[in-house]
Amino acid sequence: MKFELQYTDSKTNARAGLIHTDHGDIMTPIFMPVGTAGTVKTVHQTELKNDIKAQIILGNTYHLYLRPGLEVLEKAGGLHKFNGFDRPMLTDSGGFQVFSLSGIRKLREEGVEFRSHIDGSKHFFSPEGVMDIERTIGADIMMALDECTPGTADYDYAKKSMEMTHRWLDRCIKRFNETEPKYGYSQALFPIVQGCVYPDLRKKSAEYIASKNAEGNAIGGLAVGEPTEKMYEMIEVVNEILPKDRPRYLMGVGTPMNILEGIERGVDMFDCVMPTRNGRNAMLFTKKGIMNMRNKKWEFDFSPIEEDGASYVDTLYTKAYLRHLFHAKEFLAMQIASIHNLAFYLWLVTEARQHIIAGDFAVWKAKTLEEISTRL
């Protein structure tokens, strides 16, 4: 994997770049749709590629490990061949999912023991084991195993957790270097900065991660309960240290507003379940603001979902029809809303890139934030 930093905004830290992978190039800043179990919920791969214009999607190590399982994925030739998406993919380490199972997991230096949320069976993730799992899944970008501390963690816990994440990273790197990709294309390993909401811990973690000279770096443990302004502060602390010639990935964030604020602070890559999850629950993000498609105000509104929307569904269907589908509990409602929201997110980061290149990102961002934050 190779990263080209192409443009930097003169008034902010916003950047535009290009990530080269063996499955294609990724223009940054980029939003990555989340395909937890090998699929972006309710969306076909052809829609992801042709309409939403997704350049990269995510898979989830925890979920794919449990089902379909590693034997199926390996016999299929990896996740790309299994799910038919031939563009770049990234897998998280499964750490966030495991650590969210606080009642059914045991954490120790060797790794984490947990019980499956599906059938209660017992499993163990070590840094080495996660590297082997991600090799088998075959994503272009692999994440190191870390512990994601809650935003409310006290200082001592956050410090101990961060230090263990660093030790686990060293083991991940060793295993990564000892093994080879399985399917004939290269894979990159991204370490993850932790440290909760404590600037000195974040600084120390960013310095440790930067010293590993990885092909890209991630910022984890944010948008997990801490105040939004604290999240932005931590991004600024970390991005002062992470190398400028490598992509920076802010994990699990977030709203369109969060994404624009992250871009302004020098983040290149984002992912979040929000566009599809909120879409399935009738919330649409649009260029003019946020719509709840169950509201009665749309009952007789036969105008397009969005006049100049980013997706074909925006002009094909009306607000009244989409409202009807949600009230009738039709699956098509969730599909339309998911396609719309994902296309909007990809439109947003593409516009941000164009304005970074044009040199007027700050002006565009201020105007756009006001518009997209409006409740319609």
C-alpha positions, 0 to 999 in steps of 0.5 A: 500500500502507498499513500500520496498526499496531494493537497493540504488546505492552507487555512486548516489541516484538511488534506486530499490524498490517494491510497494505492492498493492492489484492489484499486485506488482510494481518493481521500478523504473517504467514508467507508461503508460498514459491511459487518458480516460481509455485507453492507446491510440491505445494499447490493454490491452493484449499488455500492460500486455503481450508485453509491460509488464506494471505493472501500468497505469494511468487514468485521473480524469478530463477526466473520470469524464466528460466521461464516467462519475461517474455513469457508472464507479460506476455501472461497479465496478470501472475503473479496471472492466470497462477497463479490466486492472487488475493490479495497476492503478493511477489517477491524480487529474485532476488539471493539465488538469483543470489549463491548461484551463486557459481561461475557469476556475475560481480558488478560495480557495474553488476549481476551476470552469471550463467549459468542453472542450467537450460541454462547460458545467460548473463544479466544483472541490473541494479537497473533491469532487476530493477525492470522484471522485477518490474513484469512479474511484477506482485507487490503488493510488489517487493524491491530488488536487493541482495547477500546476504553470507554470515554468515561474511563478513569486515568489509571484504567486508560493508562494501563489499557493503552500500555497493553494495547501497545504491547499487543501491537508489538505482538501483532507486528511481529506476527504480521511480519512472520506471515504472508498474504494468502491470496496473491495481493498485499495487505497493510497493518494499521496500529491504533492510537488509544488513551481515552480523553487524556491529552498526555496519554493520547500524545504518548500513544501517538508517539508510540504508534508513529515510531512503528512506521506503519503504512497507515495509522488509526485513531480509536477509542473516540465517539464512545461516550466522551463529549464531542468537543473532547473528541475533537481535542484528542484528534488535534493532539494525535494528528500533530504527531502522526506522520503526515505522509501516511493516511489517518483513520478515525474509527467509528465516527460518525455523523456528517458533522463529525466527519467534516470536523475530522477532515478539518483536523487532518483525518483521511478515513472514516467509517460508521454504521450511522448512514445505514442504521439510521436509514433503516430507522427512517432518518435521512441525511440530505444536502438541505438537512435531516428528515424523519421519513415517518413524519406526517408532513411527508404524507402528501409530498410527491416531490423527489426524496432529494431534488439534486441528490447523490443517488438514483433513488433520490429522483426515482421515489417521492417522499410520500412513497418512502413514508408509505413504505416505512409505515407499511414496514416494507423492506424496500424502505430500508434499502432506499434509505440506506442507499440514499444515506450512503450516497450522501456520505460519499458525496459529502467527502467527495465535495470536501476533497474538491474544495480542499483542492480548490482552496476554499474548504473552510468557507464551504465547510461552514456553509455546508455544516449549517445546511446539513444540520437543519431538521426538516 
